[in-house]
Amino acid sequence: MSEAREPSAGWEGLPVCVAGIGVSGVPAARALLRLGARVTVVDARDGEAEGERANELRALGAAVRLGDGDTLPDDTRLVVTSPGWRPQAPLPAAARAAGIPVIGEVELAWRVQPRNHPAWLALTGTNGKTTTVEMLAAMLKAAGHRTAAVGNVGFPLIDAVLADPPYQVLAVELSSFQLHWSTSVRPYAAAVLNVAPDHLDWHGSLDAYAADKKRIFCRDATNVFNADDEWSTRLAAGFPETVGFALGEPRRGRLGVADGMLVDRAFGVREGEEHLRRAGGVELASRDDVRPPAPHNMANALAAAALARAYGVPAAAVREGLRAFVPDSHRIAHVANVHGVDYVDDSKATNPHAAAASLSAYPSVVWVAGGQLKGAPIDDLVARSASRLSGTVLLGVDRARIREALRRHAPDVPVVEVSRTDTESMDTAVREAARLARPGDTVLLAPAAASLDMFDSYAVRGDAFAAAVRRMAEEPGEGR
C-alpha cells in the first residue's frame, strides 16, 4: 500500500478553491483550513442552508462566495470539487484550461492523511455499494478493528482519515463521480461489484462510466471482481492480484456458494479454521445469515467477505458481521401483507440494473415503477422481467419510456399510468396496484429511476409508498 505525504507538507498558504458547500465541500474546506491553506469556497446556490454553512466556514477563516459557482477565484492553484460537479461545468473547465489541478474530496483525503494511515478497503459498483460497505464494516468490527463505513455512504472520508484516535481500517464506498476526480488513491483492497448503465447523462457513455469505476483497482492491491458480471470481470483483467466471487460453487481463487454456504477458496484455511473446511475452502456463513437472502444480496455478502478476508478477517467474524448487519430502509423492505398480497419497498432501486435484481427475487409481481431514468436504457430490464409481471403501475416524468418498453416486450401485461404528481400520487399508485394484484402476488416498488421529479429523495418516495399501503390496509374492504 502506497504512503501519502504528511498532512503539513505543501499546504501552508496554498490558495485552494473548494467548489461546492455541501456534504463533501464543507469537511474538505475545514481540513484544508486546519492545514494552513488559503481557502475560497464557491457555490451557485445561495439558500438558507448554504448561508449557515458559509457563516461557519467564514468563522474558521475561509472566504465564501455564494450565488456564483462558475468563476474561478484569482490566484487559485488547486480546485477541490464536489463529486457531482460535471467535468464540463465552467469552473472545473476553466481550471483545466489554466493548467490548475482539479481533484475531489476522496483524492484530497488520500493526499492529506498521515503516513501511518488506516488501510482502505474500497468498493464501487452500480448497485449494492452501501449495503456491501456496511456489511464489510460489520465484519471488521466483529474482528475487533476500530473502523467505520465512509465515503459515499455519508461519513466524509477526509474526517475519517484525520480522526483522533485514528481508525485502523476503513470500509470505503466510492461512487463513479468520486472516482472520476481521483488520481492517486491506492486502496489496500478494492472491489467492483457490478457495472450497468447509470448516470450516463453525467459521464456521457457507458465506456466512460466504466472507466471511472476501473480507477478503484490498482496493481499493488487485492482486486475483487464479480465473476457473474461481464463488466466487473473485464475491468479486473490484467491486474496481477485478483479474487473473484460468484453465486455458484467457487473454483480455486474465488468465493462462492456451495450447499447453501458461503465458501472461501481464495484466501486459504487460517489458524483456527480447520473445522470450517468445505468444498475445498473455508465455510464463512450460511444463506440464512444474509438478510434479505435475495441473489443480489448474496453477491453483496460475498464481495464484503472477499474484502474482509483480504485484510485477514477470520471466518467467524465474517459470519458474526453478517448476523449483526441490519439492512437500511427502502432496500427490499417488506411493508405489509394485505389480502394475501405482499407489499415491498425497494425505492433504492434507482436504476434499471437495481430494479432487475429486485424483480428477480419474486415470481409474480405488480410492478410500481417510474421517475427519472437518467439516460439509462429500459428495454433489457422489461424484456428480462416480462414473465414475472402480472401488472404494472407507472408514475413519474419518464413513465412513457417504460410504457413503450412494456408495449414492445410485455404487451399482455396490464399497465396503469398515474399522471398526477401531487402528494396523493402514491396513494393512487398503491390502490391501482392492489386492484391488479391477486393473492400470492408481490406489489413491488422498484422504480428503476431516480425520485427527484416528484420526491425529495428515494427515502421520501419509499416512505410515501409504505404510508399509502398502511392507509389502504386500515380501510374497510382494503386491498380491493
N, C-alpha and C positions, 0 to 999 in steps of 0.2 A: 504494500500500500504506500503510495507516494506521500511525502510530507509536505505540509503547507508552510508558508512563511510565518514568522512570529507576528502577532497582531499589531505590534507597533511599527513594523517595517514599511516605510514608504507612504504612510497615510497622513502624517502630520502636515497640515497646511494644504493638502491636496484639494483642489476645487472639484467637487463632485455634484452632479445633478442627479437627484432621485426623481424619477418620472412615475408619479402616482402616489397618492396619500392614503392608500387602502391597507389591506391586511399584510401585504409584504413590504410596501414602501415605508410605513411608519417604523417597524423594527429595523429595517435597513438603515434608515436615517439615524435612529438612535445609536446604533452600533458605530456608524461612521463618526458621529459626533464624539463618542467616547474615545475613538482612536485619534481624534485631533483633526479630522478632515474639515474643510470648509464646505458646508452642505447647503444646497439650494433645492427645495422640493417644489415641483410644479404639478399642477393637475387642472384639467379643463373644467372640472366640477367646482362649484362654489356654494354648496348647501350647508345646512346646519352641522351635519356630522363632519364634513370636511373642515369647517371653521373651528370646531372644537379640537380636532387633531392638529390643525395649524397652530393654534394657540399653545398647545402642549409642546410642539417642536420648536416654536419660536422661543419659549422659555428655556429650552435647552441650548439655544444658540444657533438654530437653523434659520435661514431665510426661506420664506414660503411665498409662493406666487400662485394664487388660485384664479380660476377663470381663464387661464391661458396655458394649455398643455402642448402648444405647438412650437413655441420659441425656445431655442437653446440658450441658456444663460451665458453671458460673456465669460471668457477665460475657463470654461469647463474643460477638464482633462479626462473625465470618466463619467459615463452615464450608467446608472443602475436603474433598470426599468422594471416596472411591474410586469408579471408574466403575460397578462392579457393584451398588452400593447402590441399591435401588429408591427412587423418589421418595416412596412411601408408607411407607417404613421410619420407625420412631418418631423417630429423631434428626433427619433432614432435615425431616420433617413438623413437628416441634416448632420447628425453626429458622425455617421459613417462617411458622408461626403467630405467631412473635415478631418478624417483620419482619427477620430476620437473613439476609443473602445466603448462598446455597449454590452453590458452584462446584466444578469438577473440576480435576485436575492440569493438563489442557490449557489451560483458561482461566487458571489461575494462571501457567503458563509464558508465556502471551501478555502478561499484565499486568506481570510482573517483568522481562522481557527488556530489554536495553539499547536505547536509542533507535536505535543503528546495528545493528539485529539482523539475523540471517540471513533470507533470503527463505524463506517456507514454500510448498512445492508439496504440497498436501494432497489426499488421496483417501479415499473411503469407498465402501462397497458391501456387499451381502450376501455376495458371494463374490469371490475373486481379489485381495483387498486386499494381503496380504503378498507374493504373487508380483509384483504390479504395482509396489509401492513398492520392492521390491528390484531389479526391472528399472530403475526410474527412477534409483535411486541408482547403479547400474552405468553408466547413460548419463551422469549428471552427473560421475562420476569419470573416465570416458573423455574428457570435455570439459575435464578439468583442474581441476575445482572441488573444494574441501575440503567434503565433505558426509557425511551418514550417513542411514540409514533409521531412523526414530524413531517414537515414539508407541506404538500398539497392537502394533507388531512386537516390542517388548521393551525397547528402549533408551529410558529415560524422557525425555520431551520437555523437562522442566524442566532436566535435566542438560545437554542439548544446547544450549539457548539461552543458558546461562550458562557454556559451555565456554571454556577458555583454553588455547591460542589459539582464537579464535572460528571457527565454521563460516561459509562463505559462503552456503550454501543447504541446506535440509533437505528430505528426502523423508519426508513425514509421513503415516502411516497412522492414521486415526481411526475408531473404532467408533461405533455408534449410541449406546452408553452414554456414551462420552466427549463426543460432540456434544450429548447431552441436557443435560449440565452446563456447556456453553459458551455464552456470550452475546455476546462482542465479538471473537472470533477473525476475522481478515481475511487469508486467505492471498493470496499473490501470484497463484497459480493454483490451481484446485480441480477435482476430478472426482468424479462419482458413477458408479461402474462399472455397477451394476445394483441393483435392489431386488426382493426376493421375500420371502414370509412367513418370518420368523425372529424369535426372541426375543419372540414375541407374548405369552408369559407375563409378560414384563417390561414391555413397552410398552403392552399392553392391546388394541391393534388394529393392523392394517396401516397405516391412515392416520396413527396416532401415530408408528409406527416410521419411515415415510417422511418425516414432518415433521421428525423429528430428523436424518435424513440430509440434508435440504434445508439445514440450518443451515450446511453447509460452503460453500455458494455465497454470494457477496456481489456487490454492484453495482460495486465497483471492482476486480474480479479477472477473469481469463480463466476462464470456467466451462466445463468439458469434460463433455459428456454422451454416453451411449451411444445412438446413433440406432436401434439394434436392440432397445432395452429401453424399454418403454412408460413405466415409472415414471421412469427417468432422464431421458427426454425431457420428460416432464411437469414434473418438478421444475425443469428449467433454463428453462422457458418464462417469459418476462417479464424475464429478466436481459439487460442491454444488450450484453454481450460474451460470446458462446457459440461453442464449437467442438465439432462432433460427430465421432464416429467410428463406423464400421460395417464389417462384413465384406465388403461388396460394393465395386464401383468407386466411389470417392468423387466426390461433386459438389463444386462450389466451396464453400470454407469448412469442409471436412471432411477427415478422414483415412480411408483405407480400403485395400482390396486390389485390385490390378489385375494380371492376368497373373502371379500368384504373387509379386508385390512389394508391400510396404507403402509406400503413397504418401501424401504430404502435399500437400493442395490448400488448406490453411488459412493457412499462415504465409509463403508466398511463397518464391521462389528467392533464396537469400542468396549473398553473395560466395563464390566457390569451389565453388558447387554447380551451375553451369550444365551440367556434363556429366552430371548426375543427373536432368535433366528427363525426366518420364514422365507420360503421361495428364494433361497439363496441370498437373502439380505436380512434386514432388521425390521421387525414389526414396530411401527410407530404409533398407530392408533387404529380404531375401528371406524367404520362408516357412521356408527351411532354417536361417535364423538364429534362429528361435524354437523353443525346446525346452521341453516337447514341443509339436509343431505342431497340437495339437487346437484346434478352433474357439474355445473359450472362452479358450484361452491366446493365440491370435492377438488376440482382443479386449483382453486384458490388455496385450499389447505395444503395441497402438495407443494405449491410454489413457496408458501410460507415455511413449510418444513424443510425444503431444499436450502433456503437461505439460512435458516436456523442451524441446520446440520453443517453447512459450510463454515459457520462460526464456532462449531464444536458443541452445540447444544445436545444433551443426551436425549435418547428416545423417550424416556419417562417424562421429561419436561415438555416435549412436543405434544404428547397426549394430554398432560395436565393443562397446557396452554389452550388447546382446542376445547377442552371441557370448561375452562374458565371464560372463554370468549363469549360475549353477548353481542349478537348481530345488531347493527344500527337500525333505526327505524326506516321504513319505506324500502326495505330490501326483502321481497317475498314475505311480507308480514301478513299473517292470517288475521283478518278483521272480525269475521263472524260467519256463522252458518245460518242461513235463512231458508226454511222450507227445503232443506237438503242441498242447497247451493252454497258453495264456499265463495267468500269474497276475499280477495288477496290484493294487497297494496304493494306494488313494485314500482312506485313512482320514480325510483332511482334509475330505472331503465330509460335513460335519456337519449339513447341512440338505437338503431336497428339491431346491432350486434347484441346489446344487452337484452333487448326485448326477445330476440330469438332464444337466448338461453333461458329466459323466464318461461316463454311459451312451451319450450320443450319439456318442462317439468310436469305438465298436466295433459291428460289425454283428450279432454273435451272442454273447450274454452269459449266463453263470451268475452271478447277482447275489447277493452276500453283503451283507445289509442288517439294520438294526435298531439299537435303542438308545433314547435319549431324544429324542422328536420335538419337545419344547419348544413344543407347541401348534401346530406348523405342519401344514397340510393335506397329505395324501399322495396323494389320488386323481389329481390332474392329472399328477404325475410318473409314476404307474403307467400311466395311460391313454396318455401320450405315448411311453412306453418299451416298451409291451407287445410290439410287433412284433420287438423286439430280444432278448427274453428267451427263452432255452432252458431255464431253470431258475432257481429262487430258493432260497436258504438264509437263514432268518430267525433272529435271536437278539436278546436284549435285552428290556427291560421293555415296550416299545411294539410288539413284533413282531405282536401280534394286530391292531393297526390296519393294518399293512402287509398282513397276510394277508387281511383283509376287503377291502381295496382291490384286491388281486390277484384275489379271487373275483369282484368286480364287473367288472373291466376286462380281466383276462387269465385267464379261468377254465381255459384249457387248459395253462397253464404249470405244470409240476410244482413243488410247494412242500414244502420240508423245514424243520421247526422244531427248533431246538436249545434245549431248555428249561434245560439246566444253565448255571450261572453261575460255575463254578469255573475254575481255571487251565487246564483242559483243554478248555474250551468251544470255543476257536478251532480246536484240532486236530480236534474233531468236525465243526465247520462246514466246514473245508477238505476233509476226507475226503468229506463228503456232496456238496460242490460238485464234487469230482473224479469222483464216481460219476455225477453228472448230465451232466458235460461230454463233448463229443466233439471230435476233432481239428479245429482251426480256431476253436474257441470261446475266449472270454476269461473266466476266473473273476475277477470284479471285486469287490473290497471297496470299496463306495461306500455307506456306511451310511445316508445321508440323516438322520442322527441324531447327537446327542452321545453321548459314551462313558462318562460318569461313573457310570452304573448298574452297569457291570462292570469298567471300567478307569480308571486314574488320569488318563488323557488320551487324545486321539486318537492321539498318537505311540506310547503304550504299546500301544494297540489295533492300530495298524499293524505295530509290531514283532512282536506276537504272531501276526498273520497271516503275515508273512514267515517267521518261525521255524517255524510249522506247515507251511508249504509246503516249506521246505527239509528238515524232518524226513521228510515224506512222500516227497519226491523221492529220499532216500537209502535208502529201504526197498526190499527185493525186491518186484517187481510194483507199483512205485509208480504212483499216479495211477489205479488201478483197484481 
